[in-house]
Amino acid sequence: MLEPDKNPNPRLMVDPPGWLRHLMRRQFDSVSDLKHVNKRRAKAEKKRQRSGDPHVVEYFHQLDDPYSHLTAQVLAIFAERYDVVIKPHLIRASGGKNQPEAEKLAAWARRDAELIAPYYGLEFPHEAPVQPNIGSQMASALSLSNKSDEKFTAALFDESTELWSGKTKIGLGGSTMDEILKKGSERLAELGHYSGATFYYAGEWYWGVDRLFHLEQRLRDLGVCEAPDLPFICPRPDINVSGVDASGLTLDFYPSLNSPYTSIIYDCTIALKNECGIRFNHKPVLPMIMRGVPATRAKGMYIMFDTWREGQFLGVNFGPVMTPIGEPTRLAYSLFPWAMKQGKDEALMSSLLHHAFSQGLPLHTTKGLKQAVEAAGLDWDQASKYLGSDEWKPMVERHQDEMVDGLGLWGVPSYKLSGPDREPDLAVWGQDRLWLISAEIRRRAAALRT
């Protein structure tokens, strides 16, 4: 289905009027502008210094979350390396609109955690279930909740390793476990977040081993690293296909026009496929909100900030932002079949993303859309003949069916790497998995030569 008949997201989110788009831009600017970010950080540090408080990092651990298991393996190392006070919390899955598709999310997290663990020097047991049995979770919850913060931090690695080993332990009553998890979950909600394996420090969130290096850098800037000459605990692997001939492999790429994360990794993806010569299929899909995936303001604001932070790391400008959700996306997508015939679909998507997410161009206006189309090297007078046509709909619907039903993924950007014949397809989701795609391209291309 291209768009659901009854979208659970409010109409104002799916097709916001112009005035709301401008209001949203001001909100996005508040979390994705360097001056605003530095001002908030300086204010938080001055407040801490005045109070004489230590640097406090709160950590939220979800026992049945695979990403929490990875993070459990580095928490004690982090505590030893930085002059901080760690306050750990046990939480339950938030669910709801912040974590839709709970069963799919659990299966994906299990698979993804095992894929990335070796690249971070961590382990995830191949035989582990999607989630540990409830009895073992109960036993672990009781064991950890009875410890001081320091002993909790020190014991978490062993406790989580035993939990995910699949060994059944005798647990306690469900109501007791609910009480244990309730306090931490309430604190998580109070601070405005929804996910496990997360660190909270002075107003900002850092998710799992994937974002830990951002927190490490912030603490190093404050001078609280005990060993500043050591590398980050979990440095982000490089995106590198230099010298690789991947012409025997195929990469399917599923971007979306309203995806902040897509906007910062799109050009990098195109550059990667051009450099290694991989067979490439460009498969745009509609934004998640338009496809009926629930969303919340809290999640949206976190994504905007996290995208800005990731963009800084990648050296990609992000912001100001003018959302192209709704009708601007439909109109833009109506040009893709025409642009594809000219070999300009990649240039068009790149231009649209750049203008919406780094220039704040209003694609909901004819003037704004015209500017983006012409910047892609396309003729506006010719484009106008195709604007609003329906030829794109079967194509995009097919892409969505492949991604959601075929690959079990629903977020963007998503990737599928295929080949050689003896290798299973690798499907991953997220701009922070292009490094994994590049690593697999290198490995598989080398295998083709042997």
C-alpha angles and dihedrals in degrees: 000000000000097000125356119248089230111035113198089214117086117261090243089061095047097043109013118187119242096263091055092049089056091047090050089051091058090050092049091048090057091064102030103049120097094220092053092046094049091046092053092047093049091049092051092050093048090051091051093049093049092052094045090229121152122244102279121200117187116206124198115205124192110197096208095044116103092208089056089055090056091048091048088065093062104033096093091046090052091049091051096047099048131054094235139120111238118209108191124200132190114222142177125232110283095217120173121085092335092059108024123173091037096183093046090046092052092049093046094047091051092052095042094048091055091048097053101035098086092051090058093046091252136121135235116180112245091214095051117123124238086263132002117257115272095243092059091046089054092051092048092047092054094044094051096040091058092058131087117250091260094049091044089056093047094046100042097088094055093039093051093043091055091045094054093042088083096242112142117234129189109260138195132247118302094238091057091051090049090055092049093051095040096071095051093043091052091051090050091052092044089057091048104250137114112194138090125230089045132140122208120201127168097330100323135097129221120191119218127293090326093068102025092100089062090057091045091053092050092051092046089053087056091051098243099121113113092203109027092167092064119091121252115285092240109016116190110257116242126258099231133152096153111155093005123135105206097165089123093059134072129219123196113198123198111192130168129211095224096048116111090197091051090052094062098043102036098089091041090055092050091047091050094052092046093050097051099034095232119168103258135202117192108207115174117196132191119268116273094248091054089050090056099257105148119243138184133207092242092055092044093053092048090050091051092052093043091050091052090050093048090046090055089054092048093045091243122136115237123185164064091082131199109182115235093196118142124003096011088058092048092050093046092049090051086069096054100085089052093045092048091057087058094044089246103112093103092048090049095051091046092051094046092050093046094050094045099042107031103025101033091230113175103239087178088075125073090232093054095046091047091053093052094046093050092046086060089060095256128133112247095206090056092042091054090065091063099037111121096011120139100226091104096058101079090044095052092042089054091051091051093049090051093049100041104031099024101041100023092235128124106170129082145277095033129175137198119195116196133187170093099062095245092054124083117237116267114219120184137168129218142044087258090065099062087093088059091050090051091049091051092047089055092048096045094043089053090050090055090059094053 
